[in-house]
Amino acid sequence: MDIQNVVKNLHPLETKVLLHYTQKDELTSDRLQKELDYKEGHANQAFSWLGGKDLVAVVSRTPHTFYEITEVGREMAKTGTPEERIIAFVKDKGAKTLPEIAAGLGIENKDVGSAFGQLSKDGVLKMNAEKKAEYTGAATPARITIVKALFEKAVAAEKGQLDNAALNAEEQKAIAGFAKKRGAADSPFKIVERETVVYKLTAAAADVVAALKNAGVTGNELGEVTPKMLSSGEWKNGTFRGYNIAIPPARIIPGRTNPYVQFLESVKDKLCSLGFKEFDGPLVETEFWNGDALFMPQFHAARDIHDVYRIKNPTHAKEIEEPYLSNVRASHENGGASGSRGWNYTFDTEFTRRLVLRSQGTVLSAHQLHKAEIPGKYFGIARCFRYDKVDATHLSDFYQTEGIVLGEDVNLRTLLGFLEMFAKEVAGATEVKYVPGYFPFTEPSVEVHIKHPVLGWFELGGSGIFRPEVTKAMGIDVPVAAWGIGIDRMALMALGLNDLRELFSENIEEVRLRKAKF
């Protein structure tokens, strides 16, 4: 190791760690934050840089799971959980229908439905002959008391977090039903997984520390001259860090099309060459087109497959166009003209006007149905938004390619042919499989999975034949094949990438290089 060269290239964040600690000290990010007044990012940077120079080594890694209370949880801590409020409401007001409970408490239909389902299992509430929820007189379940205590603990805890290891078995079971790892927008708790990494200085660090002391380096050297320092004259009394003139300047690269944009355009060209017409729509949608028109019940847990972002101002659209509102409402309440029994509940016309960011590309198909030609083929590439944890195969905003094919002869075989085209010809996958799926708006429903050389098998998207409750409400009386494919995931295969985040990386050259090699 060239000691002098190492000393010359140390950052003050590294220098302070080397001078402040010995080989006996066990170092963590929290310790550096408390004792050196580092921010979490600075502490992690220091360890990363020192590790790259073999000046620190990892001693141990300990995983931790925390439950962090959300704004929804803090509100519940004040007002009570939906279950608590529903029990109190029914006790006070007597037997009520679920929509009446939702309206009286200001809780969404789907949340009232979920809470009632659990309370009926507990024997606290039951549905009477008039289809109203009534109190049975049974004692409040112990888990509700436990949950209430957990909310109080979380509100009082540092950072609003509860350590899973500090909870007993009953508490862990109770909080698990209120926590989500992904899509925590409407969840009282979100799951936070962290790892405590312990470091120690290596033997090589001793020589570097000695060289730092001999050179009089303290870690407090100035790295830049600010206008304030110039005006006050403070710079005259400071010691400056060395400036490495050998560092090459950043390359200036002429503008070129982003590789991912090129890929999206190639998909459009492919579909247009097959006779498809492109459709598009607004990013802000109503709950009506985003879910209700797709026969997703307003009260059912199936609604939770899309954790949407709500619009703050305005919160609701002025109206929903007719006759589609009436047709969809009938489909939900009694099946309408579809021949089914529907979902058998009172359709909420206030909820259906609520504005959200588009959470799925299928909303474009819902819009297109009532004005589509028969036979016809349509597609769109839609930017969608869901509250989701970002990782290698998930983003909180993403692209979907959405398509429908209408015609008397359309069937499942037609759909599978298009799915194979997407998987093999567009994504470039060599291994493809089809898995039965469930979506409220299609029957049968199929998921297409492809095998990535690094990430393994993952879902490319969902598809199926639209249910008559969807098509007949829009005036369509022929089979309609539909799909919603994660085009970001197809790009992983097509561009030779291993992480969705690379599609939106600042390092465009690396993406271009990977694409060229692939």
Disulfide bonds with the S-S distance in Angstrom:
none
